[in-house]
Amino acid sequence: MKKLILVALTAVSAVSFADSTKRILEQYRKEALMEQSKTVKEVKVKPEKPKKITFEPVNEVVEEVTVEEVVDDGRTHTTEDVIDKVNFYLQNNPEKNAKLQRQYRAVVGQE
């Protein structure tokens, strides 16, 4: 009989302890939510004013630049180092080389 009373008393105390723990946790959760809502503030961003750009006239003498005319004789103006670089690039990129070969065959019509 004593064992039955002890078991019942333990069960009742466990249930009441669990219920009080649940209430305490719920209270802490509510307090945390209230505190969090107090700390969250709305941040207002002030729009930037457009910056004014002022142009000052220059009184300095500007030198004139002349452009020499290039005679186009139908040939490309390349140097050996450029050709070497292109060949090196095509060797390391076979898909680009294949595409270039297809375009060449389409334009010239032969290999």
N, C-alpha and C positions, 0 to 999 in steps of 0.2 A: 504494500500500500504506500509506503514511504517513497518507493522508487517511482510509482505512478504520479504521486504529487510532485516530486522533483522534476520529472519529465514534463508534466503539464506546466509547472512554474517556469521551466527553462523555455518551453515553446512560447508561452505568453510573453516573457521578457524579450525573446528574440524578435517576435512580431512587433512589439512596441518599440524596440530599439531600431528596427528597420524602418518603421513608420516615422519615428522622430528623425532618423538620419535623412530620410527622403524629404521631410519638411525643411530641415536645415539646408540641404543641398539646393532645394527650390528657392529658398530665401537668398542664399548666396548668389544663385544665378540671376535672380531679379535685381539684386544690388549691383552686380557686375554690369548688367545691361543698362541700368540707370546711370552708372558711372561712365560707361562707354558713350552713352548718348550725350552726356554733358561735355565730354572731351572732344567730340567731333564738332568742329566748327566749320561754317561755310567760309570758304576762301574766295574773296572777290579779287578778280584780276582787273587791273586798270588797263584800258587799251592804250597802246603806245601812240604818242602823237607823231604824225608824219614828220620826218626830218626835212628841213629845208636845205636845198642845195643851191648854193649861189655860184654863179659863174663870173669870174673876173676877167675882163679883157686883158690880153697880153700885148704889150707894146714892143716886144722883141721882134727882131727881123728873123723871118723864117726862110731857110734856104730852100731853093727849089730843087726837086729831084727829077732828073731826066731818066726816062726808060729807054734802054736800047732795044731796037727791034731785033727779033730773032728770026733769022731766015729759016723757014720750015722746008727742009728738003725731003721730007717724008721719012727720015730716019729717026730712030729714037736716040736720045742722048744719054747713054748709059756708060758706066765704067765697069772695069773688070771686077772690082770688089762688090759692086751691086749684083752682078751676075752670079758671083760665087755665093753670096748670101741667099739669093733666091734659090739656087740649086741646093744648097744645104737645107733650106726650109722645106723644099719639096721632097728631099730624101727622108726627112724626119716626119713628114706628114703624107703618108701614101694616099689617103682619101682625097686630099687637096690635089695631089699630083694626078690621080685618076680623073678627077673632075676637069682639070686643066686639059688633059689629053682628049677627053670627050668633046670639050668645047673646040679644041683645035681641029679635030677631025670633022666636026660639024661645019666649021667655017671654011677650012681648006678643002675638005672632001677627000683627003688621002692621008696616008701616014708619012 
